[in-house]
Each structure stands twice: as C-alpha cells, then as structure tokens.
Amino acid sequence: MNELSPDFSGGGPVDSVLDTIGGTPLIRLNRVSAGIRTPVFVKAESFNPGGSVKDRIGLAMIDAAERDGLLGPGGTIVEGTSGNTGIGLAVVAAVRGYRCIFSIPDKLSDEKIKLLRAFGAEVVITPSNVSPDHPEYYVNVAKRIAQETPGAYMANQHYNQENPEAHYLTTGPEIWEQTGGAVTHFVASPGTGGTISGAARFLKEMSQEIQIVAGDPVGSIYAEYSRTGLKGEDAPYLVEGIGNDKISSTLHFEWIDEFRTVTDVEAFSMARRLAREEGLLAGASTGLNVKVALDVARELDRADSCVVTLLCDTGERYLSKVFDEDWLRDNGLSDVLQAEAARKG
C-alpha cells in the first residue's frame, strides 16, 4: 500500500491520527441481501478517524497544497462542503495547526455542523435553494472567503484532481486486494465524483471486465448528463453529499459504465434497514449505494460475481434526520416508515 493507506491492523502505535486514514474493512451484507446469490460487500469508510470516505481526500489535498507551496504555517483552509470533506479537512487542520473556514448549505444535519465546530472549524451557513451562479451559493461563498483571507488555501474539491487521485492510490487498490481480484462490479454515488472516478480508474486498469455503476439521487443532473451530454434542470432532494446541480471536473464519466437513479424514499429506507438488519449505522448516501448494489447483484444472480460498494460515513451524523421518525414525516418521507411497518408484518 502507498503512504496514504497504511496497514495498521497489527495494532502497533502510529505517529498521529492521520496515519489511521485508509485501510478500512470490507464487510459482507447478509440479511438485506437474503435470497441474492451474488455476494455484496460494503467498504466501511466510517472507520476513518473523521468518520467518512472524505478523510482520504482531506489528507491528500492538504499534503499536495503543502508540497506545492499553496499552504504554509499559519495558513487557513477554506472549502465549500456538504460536511464530510470539511470534517476530513478539519481533522488535518487540527493535527497540523491550521485555521479552517467552511461554507455549507443549510440543508445539512445539525450533527455535521456541530462536528465541524468540535474540530475547531468556523462554519458559514448558506441557503440551499440558490443556483450555482448565485453569490450566496455555498461554493461561491467559499471562494469569496478565500479571496478575502490572507494566507488562505481553498481545497476546491469539485475541481482538485488530488481528489480522484487519492482514490486511485488507495481506495481502488484496497478493494482489489481485499477481494483478491475477484471484484466484478463497483458501485458508488458521485458527489464530487472523486471516489468513483479514482477507484474505477484503478480497477479498470486491473481488469477491463469490471463494471462501474453510479447511483444518483432523483433531482441530481448527473444521470441525465451521462446519457445525453446535456445539463438538465436539477430538483430538490434530501440525500446529503451526493448528486449535484453542476458538473464537477473531478467526475470522470469515461470510467463509469452506467448510471442508475434512486429516490429519497429508497435511499432512506435502505439506510435504516442497514442499521436494523446489519448493525451498520450509515447515512442515506450509503443507503442509496446499497440499494443500487443489491439491484445489480439481484440481476446478476451469479455466485461467482462480486459487488462492492461504499459505506460512505457514520449514521451518527444523521440521527436528527434519517433516524428521526418525526423528521421523516415532516419531510414527506412517511413511506419509509410505512415500508418498515409492512416488513414487520
């Protein structure tokens, strides 16, 4: 493994918490996949110190900024984030002594905001219902802060190619190694697109037969863009951290074989099932990933295939949303609860 993905499974001491990023476990799903012959595994990124897959790029982007002289002692890290990248950056900032300021959309969970502040970040909350060209759009707010702050470095995760590169160097190789090269399908849902693009590039280099399937929330523009090359109209959706209302340059469509769309209800339902049937507490983006992965596995119906997807983060940062029945009802997701009641019979 490379320096971004250490093997600390032996339990020996490490120099800092940053040395525990990567090397996350691959866990087989059992109860939610009952009746499906094709095995489905989740790569549990909640085991990273900041609790999500974005720890990988937080470290990679800051390492590159330091190496290239873009961030120095006393500097400030700035980013527009849906939470997890900010947390990953904040972990690095805490260890290395940087100030950090993050702009975030107001649809994010209270837990994410509190976590950012717990790591010492300054948080600027922006409206969710504005277009990408609006001055109050969260990324544009971050750009303005970076311009106005001496010694600031904007990580710019949607356009920073260290993002997919981190997953090319770590996530992809880990999946290949952990499955013994048996992986046949990799499923992930792009937000910036870095995870799926980087991991897919590595896996495709190992075997062109591996299929890469992207999940996309209904309301995001990615799936339609992949089919038509046109930027359609986005619509509101409740899943956090994935999908987009613009095209990120860190999403490399050439490595993706197929896009599938998933509703909020399907994503939230699966996230709750994972907690109650697999003991895996995760958010709705993971629910969306697993919904797509199970669909793919069911269609394959082959014991010699192997589907891998991502457990993106920990569900502890969605207790006030995904796992709050009042919030689900208030946001038109009563179908999630009705489906649970039907399963209980």
N, C-alpha and C positions, 0 to 999 in steps of 0.2 A: 504494500500500500504506500501511497505517497504521503508527504508530510501533513497534508490536511486531513488525513484519515488514519489516525494511529490505531494500533491494536493494543488496547489497554485491558483486554479481557483477562489477563493474568492477575490483575488486582494490584500491581505494583504502583508506587507513587508516581505522580506526574507533576510537572513544574507549575501549571496553572489550570484553571477550569477550561481554558481554551484547548488544552490537549485532549479533552474528552469529547470534542466535536467529531462526529462521524463514527463509523464502526457500529452503526445501530443494528439491532437484531431483526431477523426476518421471521415472521410468525405466521403459521398456517391458520386459516379460518376453518372452523369446524361446524358449528351449529347453523350459522347463517348460510352456509354452503351445503347444507344437508340435501342429498339427492343429486348432487352435481359430481360427476366423475373426475372432472379436471381439477387438480389442486389449485387453490388460490392463496397467495401469501401477501401479507402487508409488511412493508418495511417501516418499522416503528420509529419515526423521526422524533416522537415525543421524548425519546431517551437522550436527546441532545440537551446540553445544560440550560439553554434558553427555551426548551420545550418544543422546538419545531424544526422543520427542514431548513428554514431560513438562517439558522445558525451557520450553516455551511457557507452561504454567500456573504453573510456579515463578516466573517473572518477573512474570506478570500478578497473581498473588495477593499477592506482596510489594509491588509497586507500589501496589495498592489498599490494603493494610494501612498503608503509609506515608502515603498520601494521606488515609486516614480516621483517622489518629492511633492506630492499634492497635499499631503497631510503631515504636519510636523508637531513638535512639542507645544502644548498649549492650544492646539487647534480645536475646531468644532466640527462634529459630524452632523450633517443635515440630510434629511430624507423625507419624501412624501411616502407614506406607508399605510397599509391596511393592518398594521400591528406587528405581525411576526417578524418582518425584516427589521423593523425598528427595535424589537426586543433583541434580535440577534446582534445588531449593531451596538445596542446599549450594553450588552454583556462584554463585547470587546472594548468599548469605551471605558467601562468600569475598571477593567484589568489594566488598561494602558494609559489611563488618566486623561481622557478627552472629555470635553463637554459635548452634549448631543441635544439637538432640537429636531422634533419630528412633527410634521403636519399630518393629520389623519382625518378621514371622512367621519361625519357624525353618526353613521350607521353602525360603527364598531361597538363591540361589547364593552361594558364598564370594566370588566376584568382586564382587558387588554390595556386600557388607559391606565388603570392602577398599576399594572405590571411595568409599563414603561416608566412611570414615575417612581416606582420602587427601585428601579435600577439607576435612578438619578437623571432620567431624561426630562427635558422640558417639552410639553405637549401643546400643540396648537390645533384646535378642533375646527374643521371646515365643513361647509354644507355638502351633503351628498348629491343633492338634486340640481347640480350645475354641470354644464357641458365642459369638455376638456379644454376649450379655448377661453373659458371664463377666468377672470383673475383670481377668484376665490376657490377654483378647483385645487384640490389638495397638492398636486404636483407643482402647480404654478405658484402656490403659496411657499412651498419649499424652495423653489428657485429664487423667489424674491428674498427670502430669509438668507439664503446662501450668498446672494449678491451684496446684501447689506451688512453681513457679519465678517469682520476681519479674521483671516485665518480659517475660513470655513471651507469644508470639502463636502460637496453633495454626492452621495453614493450613486444616485441615478440608476436604480436597479432595473428599470424598464429598458435601459439603453446601454448599460455597462456590461461588456462582454465577459468580464470576470465572473458574472453570474452563471451563464451556461457552462463556462469553462470549469467552474468549481464542481459541477455535477458530472462533467466529462471525466474529471480527475478522481472523483470519489464515489458518487452515488452509482454510476454505471458500473465501475469495476467491482464495487461491493456486491451488487446484485448478481453479476456474472459469477463471482467467486462463491457467494453463499448458495447459489443454486447448482454449483458445479457445471455451469454452462448449459443447464437444462431449461432455462427460461425461454419460452416461446412467444409470450405476449407481455408487454409492459404498458400499464395503464396509469395515466396521471392527468390532472386537470390544470391547464396553464393559467396563471395569473400574469406574471411577467413572462412566463414561458421558459424560464431558465432551467428549471428542474427537468422537464420533459425533453427539452432540446439537447441539453448536455448529456443526460443519461442515455437518450436514444442514439445520439451520435456514437457513443462508445459501444453500445450494444449492437448497433448495425455494423460497426467495424468488426465485431466478433463474429456476427452471422447476419447476412442479409435476409435470412428467413424469419428473423424475429419481427413481429408485428408491433407497431406502436400505435396505441389507441388513446385519443384525448377525450376527456369528458368536458362538457361546457354547460354552465347553467343556462336555462332558458332566460333570455334577456341579454346575454352577452353577444358580442358581434363576431367572436372567433369562428364558430362553427360555420356560419354563413359565408364568412370571408374565405374560409378554406375551400368551399365548394364553388364560389362564384368569382372570387378576387375582388369583390365589392364590399365597401364598408357600409353595412346596413344600419338601421336605426337600433340603438340599444333600448332596453326597457328595464325598469327596476326589478331587482331580485334580492333575496335575503341572505343567501350564502355569502360568507365573507372570504376574501383573499384570492378568489379565482374568477375567471372570466374577465372581461374588460369592455370599456366603451371606446377604446382606441387600440391600434396595432402596435405592440411593443417590438423593438428590433431584436430583443433577446429571445423572441419566439421564432424558431427556425422551422417553418412549415415543411421544408423539404425532408425532414426526418420523421414526419408524422404520417401514418398510413390512413388514419380515419378519425373523424370527429363524431361524437355522439352527444346529444343534448339530454339534460336531466332537469326535472322540475325541483323547486324548493321542497315540495312535499316529499318527493322520493329521497332527496338528499338528507333532510332532517329525520325522516323515518329510519333510514339505514344507520345514521349516527347513533340514534337511541337504541336500535337493535344491537349494535356492536357493544355498547356498554352492558346491556342486559343479557346478552346471549354469548358474548365472547370475553367479557371482562376488559374490553378495550375502550377507554374513555377518550373520545376524539370529537372534533367539530364536524360541521356539515360538509366542509370540503372533503374530508375523509369519507363521509357518508356517500357523497357523490362518486368519489373514486371507486369505492367498494361496489356501489350499485352497478357501475359500468363493468367492473372486473367480473362480477358474478354473471352478468348478462353474457359477456364474452365467453366465460367458462361454460355456461349452460349450452351455448350454441356449439361450442367445440365438442363437448361430450366425449373427450378422449383422456384416458388416464395418463397417456404419455405426453400430454401438453402441460405447460406450467405457466400460470398467470401471476404476475407480480404487480402490486400497486402500492401506493404510499399511504401510510397513516401520517398525515401532514403535521399534526400538532396535538397538544393535550386538550381534552374537553373541559378541563378545569377553567379555561378562559371563556367558556360559553355557558356556564351554569345559569346565568341570568337570561339566556335565550334558548338554546337547543334543549336544555333540560328543565326549563321552567314552563309548566303547563299553562299558566295564565298568559305568559308572553306569547306562546304559540297561538292561543285562542285570539288574543288581541291583534295578532298579525295575520289572521286568516288562514292559520295552519291547523285548524281543528281536525282536518282529515288525517293528520299524523296521529292524533290521539284515538280517533275512531278506528284506524287501522290496527293500532295496538290492542284496542279492546276486542276487535274481531279475532286477532290471533290468539288472545287468551280464551276466546270461545264462549 
